[in-house]
Amino acid sequence: MMIKILSTDLREQAGSNSFNRFDYQVHWIVYHMINEYKRNSEFYIFCEFHDDFIKTDMSDNPLYAEFFQVKTSEKYKEWTINRLTQTTKKSSGKIKHSFLGFIFYNFWKFKKECNKCHFVSNIKMDQDIRYWQSIIEDGRDLKDEDIEFYNKIKSILKEEYPDLSESEFNNVFDKFIQNTFIYYGELTLENYEKVVRGEFFELLDNQEIFTSTSHKILMDI
């Protein structure tokens, strides 16, 4: 059972209530649920729980969870490693983790209970990220395929976690690098509401449910 995930206090998520970003997140979660349903997948979704949302199987005592960050950007046309590892300084003077730093945190904090992490966005990924993703999606190890690129990401993230011992950091990093999935979420900021609404109505099309009722169900979700 996911004892650590369920018993750990939620970390600060300042800014998560920004309406535009939150509205996109909610629509993408529904979009993801629709696609999972079409694949006959059974799951639970927990929103704003340690991350933008986490997903587990429907067993009484799930052993692990997948963590999802759903992020939007109007500033960039694509994500790069440098952008995903950019840290910021809080008013307190402490450093706020980068996007990849937060994903690393999930693997470190929750150990075996976190088996995958996803970073999903309205924009696409650059060639380096797509290269990394193609290797792990094929079931190959980035460390074996390209040690230089592996060490590049490793050295950047190590700066965010200077207090971890080398052995602990290395163990977490090897799980992080092979189980972090970064991809375009197929919804643009211009049409995400329309696309999700269309997908949802199509899903209920043969269920003899009035359109007005379908719309109410979608809004309630």
Contacts in CASP RR format, 6 or more apart in sequence:
PFRMAT RR
TARGET T0000
AUTHOR 0000-0000-0000
METHOD contacts of the structure
MODEL  1
MMIKILSTDLREQAGSNSFNRFDYQVHWIVYHMINEYKRNSEFYIFCEFH
DDFIKTDMSDNPLYAEFFQVKTSEKYKEWTINRLTQTTKKSSGKIKHSFL
GFIFYNFWKFKKECNKCHFVSNIKMDQDIRYWQSIIEDGRDLKDEDIEFY
NKIKSILKEEYPDLSESEFNNVFDKFIQNTFIYYGELTLENYEKVVRGEF
FELLDNQEIFTSTSHKILMDI
1 61 0 8 1.000
1 62 0 8 1.000
1 63 0 8 1.000
2 56 0 8 1.000
2 62 0 8 1.000
2 63 0 8 1.000
2 64 0 8 1.000
2 65 0 8 1.000
2 110 0 8 1.000
2 113 0 8 1.000
3 113 0 8 1.000
4 109 0 8 1.000
4 110 0 8 1.000
4 111 0 8 1.000
4 113 0 8 1.000
5 50 0 8 1.000
5 54 0 8 1.000
5 65 0 8 1.000
5 110 0 8 1.000
5 113 0 8 1.000
5 114 0 8 1.000
8 50 0 8 1.000
8 109 0 8 1.000
8 110 0 8 1.000
10 48 0 8 1.000
10 49 0 8 1.000
10 50 0 8 1.000
11 50 0 8 1.000
11 105 0 8 1.000
13 48 0 8 1.000
15 21 0 8 1.000
16 22 0 8 1.000
16 48 0 8 1.000
16 52 0 8 1.000
20 72 0 8 1.000
20 189 0 8 1.000
21 71 0 8 1.000
21 72 0 8 1.000
23 193 0 8 1.000
24 70 0 8 1.000
24 72 0 8 1.000
24 122 0 8 1.000
24 187 0 8 1.000
24 189 0 8 1.000
24 192 0 8 1.000
25 52 0 8 1.000
25 53 0 8 1.000
25 70 0 8 1.000
26 47 0 8 1.000
27 187 0 8 1.000
27 192 0 8 1.000
27 193 0 8 1.000
27 196 0 8 1.000
28 70 0 8 1.000
28 120 0 8 1.000
28 185 0 8 1.000
28 187 0 8 1.000
28 192 0 8 1.000
28 196 0 8 1.000
29 45 0 8 1.000
29 47 0 8 1.000
29 52 0 8 1.000
29 53 0 8 1.000
29 68 0 8 1.000
29 70 0 8 1.000
30 196 0 8 1.000
30 200 0 8 1.000
30 218 0 8 1.000
30 221 0 8 1.000
31 186 0 8 1.000
31 187 0 8 1.000
31 192 0 8 1.000
31 195 0 8 1.000
31 196 0 8 1.000
31 199 0 8 1.000
32 68 0 8 1.000
33 43 0 8 1.000
33 45 0 8 1.000
34 196 0 8 1.000
34 199 0 8 1.000
34 200 0 8 1.000
34 203 0 8 1.000
36 43 0 8 1.000
37 203 0 8 1.000
38 203 0 8 1.000
42 57 0 8 1.000
42 58 0 8 1.000
43 55 0 8 1.000
43 56 0 8 1.000
43 57 0 8 1.000
43 58 0 8 1.000
44 55 0 8 1.000
44 56 0 8 1.000
44 57 0 8 1.000
44 58 0 8 1.000
44 62 0 8 1.000
45 53 0 8 1.000
45 54 0 8 1.000
45 55 0 8 1.000
46 53 0 8 1.000
46 54 0 8 1.000
46 55 0 8 1.000
46 56 0 8 1.000
46 65 0 8 1.000
47 53 0 8 1.000
50 67 0 8 1.000
50 106 0 8 1.000
50 110 0 8 1.000
51 67 0 8 1.000
51 68 0 8 1.000
51 69 0 8 1.000
51 102 0 8 1.000
51 106 0 8 1.000
51 117 0 8 1.000
52 68 0 8 1.000
52 69 0 8 1.000
52 70 0 8 1.000
53 68 0 8 1.000
53 70 0 8 1.000
54 65 0 8 1.000
54 66 0 8 1.000
54 67 0 8 1.000
54 68 0 8 1.000
55 65 0 8 1.000
55 66 0 8 1.000
55 68 0 8 1.000
56 62 0 8 1.000
56 64 0 8 1.000
56 65 0 8 1.000
56 66 0 8 1.000
63 112 0 8 1.000
63 113 0 8 1.000
64 112 0 8 1.000
64 113 0 8 1.000
64 114 0 8 1.000
64 115 0 8 1.000
65 110 0 8 1.000
65 113 0 8 1.000
65 114 0 8 1.000
65 115 0 8 1.000
66 114 0 8 1.000
66 115 0 8 1.000
66 116 0 8 1.000
66 117 0 8 1.000
66 118 0 8 1.000
67 103 0 8 1.000
67 106 0 8 1.000
67 114 0 8 1.000
67 116 0 8 1.000
67 117 0 8 1.000
67 118 0 8 1.000
68 117 0 8 1.000
68 118 0 8 1.000
68 120 0 8 1.000
69 99 0 8 1.000
69 102 0 8 1.000
69 103 0 8 1.000
69 117 0 8 1.000
69 118 0 8 1.000
69 119 0 8 1.000
69 120 0 8 1.000
70 120 0 8 1.000
70 121 0 8 1.000
71 99 0 8 1.000
71 119 0 8 1.000
71 120 0 8 1.000
71 121 0 8 1.000
72 121 0 8 1.000
72 122 0 8 1.000
72 189 0 8 1.000
73 79 0 8 1.000
73 121 0 8 1.000
73 122 0 8 1.000
73 123 0 8 1.000
74 189 0 8 1.000
76 83 0 8 1.000
76 123 0 8 1.000
77 123 0 8 1.000
77 124 0 8 1.000
78 123 0 8 1.000
78 124 0 8 1.000
78 125 0 8 1.000
78 126 0 8 1.000
79 121 0 8 1.000
79 123 0 8 1.000
79 124 0 8 1.000
79 125 0 8 1.000
79 126 0 8 1.000
79 129 0 8 1.000
79 182 0 8 1.000
80 126 0 8 1.000
80 128 0 8 1.000
80 129 0 8 1.000
81 100 0 8 1.000
81 126 0 8 1.000
81 128 0 8 1.000
81 129 0 8 1.000
81 152 0 8 1.000
81 153 0 8 1.000
81 156 0 8 1.000
84 98 0 8 1.000
84 99 0 8 1.000
84 100 0 8 1.000
84 119 0 8 1.000
84 129 0 8 1.000
84 182 0 8 1.000
85 98 0 8 1.000
85 99 0 8 1.000
85 100 0 8 1.000
85 101 0 8 1.000
85 153 0 8 1.000
85 156 0 8 1.000
85 157 0 8 1.000
85 160 0 8 1.000
86 98 0 8 1.000
86 99 0 8 1.000
87 95 0 8 1.000
87 96 0 8 1.000
87 97 0 8 1.000
87 98 0 8 1.000
87 160 0 8 1.000
88 95 0 8 1.000
88 96 0 8 1.000
89 95 0 8 1.000
89 96 0 8 1.000
90 96 0 8 1.000
95 160 0 8 1.000
97 104 0 8 1.000
97 105 0 8 1.000
97 160 0 8 1.000
98 160 0 8 1.000
99 119 0 8 1.000
100 119 0 8 1.000
100 153 0 8 1.000
100 157 0 8 1.000
100 180 0 8 1.000
101 157 0 8 1.000
101 160 0 8 1.000
101 161 0 8 1.000
103 117 0 8 1.000
103 119 0 8 1.000
103 176 0 8 1.000
103 180 0 8 1.000
104 157 0 8 1.000
104 160 0 8 1.000
104 161 0 8 1.000
104 172 0 8 1.000
104 173 0 8 1.000
104 176 0 8 1.000
106 114 0 8 1.000
106 117 0 8 1.000
107 114 0 8 1.000
107 117 0 8 1.000
107 172 0 8 1.000
107 175 0 8 1.000
107 176 0 8 1.000
107 179 0 8 1.000
108 161 0 8 1.000
108 164 0 8 1.000
108 168 0 8 1.000
108 172 0 8 1.000
115 179 0 8 1.000
116 179 0 8 1.000
116 180 0 8 1.000
116 181 0 8 1.000
117 176 0 8 1.000
117 179 0 8 1.000
117 180 0 8 1.000
117 181 0 8 1.000
118 180 0 8 1.000
118 181 0 8 1.000
118 182 0 8 1.000
118 183 0 8 1.000
119 180 0 8 1.000
119 181 0 8 1.000
119 182 0 8 1.000
119 183 0 8 1.000
120 183 0 8 1.000
120 184 0 8 1.000
120 185 0 8 1.000
121 183 0 8 1.000
121 184 0 8 1.000
121 185 0 8 1.000
122 184 0 8 1.000
122 185 0 8 1.000
122 187 0 8 1.000
122 188 0 8 1.000
122 189 0 8 1.000
122 192 0 8 1.000
123 184 0 8 1.000
124 184 0 8 1.000
125 133 0 8 1.000
125 182 0 8 1.000
125 183 0 8 1.000
125 184 0 8 1.000
128 149 0 8 1.000
129 182 0 8 1.000
131 146 0 8 1.000
131 149 0 8 1.000
132 142 0 8 1.000
132 149 0 8 1.000
132 153 0 8 1.000
132 177 0 8 1.000
132 182 0 8 1.000
133 181 0 8 1.000
133 182 0 8 1.000
133 183 0 8 1.000
135 141 0 8 1.000
135 142 0 8 1.000
135 145 0 8 1.000
135 146 0 8 1.000
136 142 0 8 1.000
136 177 0 8 1.000
136 178 0 8 1.000
136 179 0 8 1.000
136 180 0 8 1.000
136 181 0 8 1.000
137 181 0 8 1.000
141 178 0 8 1.000
142 149 0 8 1.000
142 150 0 8 1.000
142 177 0 8 1.000
142 178 0 8 1.000
143 150 0 8 1.000
143 174 0 8 1.000
143 177 0 8 1.000
150 177 0 8 1.000
153 177 0 8 1.000
154 173 0 8 1.000
154 177 0 8 1.000
157 173 0 8 1.000
157 176 0 8 1.000
158 169 0 8 1.000
158 173 0 8 1.000
161 169 0 8 1.000
164 172 0 8 1.000
187 195 0 8 1.000
187 196 0 8 1.000
196 218 0 8 1.000
197 215 0 8 1.000
197 218 0 8 1.000
200 214 0 8 1.000
200 217 0 8 1.000
200 218 0 8 1.000
201 211 0 8 1.000
201 214 0 8 1.000
201 218 0 8 1.000
204 214 0 8 1.000
204 217 0 8 1.000
209 217 0 8 1.000
END
